[in-house]
Amino acid sequence: MLKGLVRARLCEALARLGFAEVEIEPEVSPSERPEHGDFSSNVAFSLKERLGLAPQEAARALLSRLDREPFTKVEAAGPGFLNFFLKPETIQGALRAVLTAGAGYGSSGLGRGKRVQVEFGSANPTGPLHLGFGRNVVLGDALANLLEAIGYEVEREYYVNDLGTQVENFARSLLYYYAEALGEEPPFPFPEGGYRGEYVREWADELARTHPDLLRLPLEEALLEIKRLGVERVLKAVREDLELLGIHYDCWFFEHELYGDSSPFSRVMELLKP
């Protein structure tokens, strides 16, 4: 808001010098040091060739045509920079405008009529979530909120990576500890790259109580079923954490729906085989 005000005053001064905004688009930046004011601009350097003036002289030419009402001071400094010092009432007016707008401040119709999907979070469903995940979902949700604020129709998607080596190792680890929880001999040695966290034992104990008959199934069926149950258990914990953060998804997309044996991708690949 305040940066835009400074830029608008510069554009007016440029127009008085005979330059339309399309010819010169002034850059305005927050000043790095308080003695250089609130904002600064190097636009005078862009006028050197057009006016045949040194940047210092071009800066003074701009000053002579600048509306200084919002400023306590505007100075030409160094080799040709312009430094802008805002009046306190200018800053106070901007703050009042923000408070008046409330939650709608900064909203626009830039994306009206357009749809966008933001896929974020999407950690491997193999265990409890960590701080890195928490950071990612907050950033993703903030981005989705910003897009909505400027008019886009936003869909938030969580992509569940329920295929691949990590999930297979998770399922084998669960089944290994599941068998131990039932007092049975595990059907295979503990998998290389498996999950030894205490949470895996706890979840295996839960499954042993709620689904005690998985070992009666053929091994591959038991692995598929315990993988399904394990992913469900992970996502239950994910949803609980997201609820605490106030983050909600519109779509939970499972990878097996895209690449599984009965998926459209697999059917197409089968058709393409020689």
HELIX and SHEET records of a PDB file:
HELIX    1   1 LEU A    2  ARG A   16  1                                  15    
HELIX    2   2 PRO A   34  HIS A   36  5                                   3    
HELIX    3   3 VAL A   43  LEU A   47  5                                   5    
HELIX    4   4 LYS A   48  LEU A   51  1                                   4    
HELIX    5   5 PRO A   55  SER A   64  1                                  10    
HELIX    6   6 PRO A   88  ALA A  101  1                                  14    
HELIX    7   7 GLY A  102  GLY A  104  5                                   3    
HELIX    8   8 LEU A  131  ALA A  149  1                                  19    
HELIX    9   9 THR A  165  ALA A  181  1                                  17    
HELIX   10  10 GLU A  198  THR A  210  1                                  13    
HELIX   11  11 LEU A  214  ARG A  216  5                                   3    
HELIX   12  12 LEU A  219  LEU A  245  1                                  27    
HELIX   13  13 GLU A  255  TYR A  259  1                                   5    
HELIX   14  14 PRO A  264  LEU A  272  1                                   9    
SHEET    1   A 4 VAL A  28  PRO A  30  0                                        
SHEET    2   A 4 PHE A  39  SER A  41 -1                                        
SHEET    3   A 4 PHE A  81  LEU A  86 -1                                        
SHEET    4   A 4 PHE A  71  ALA A  77 -1                                        
SHEET    1   B 3 ARG A 115  GLU A 119  0                                        
SHEET    2   B 3 GLU A 153  VAL A 160  1                                        
SHEET    3   B 3 CYS A 251  PHE A 254  1                                        
END                                                                             
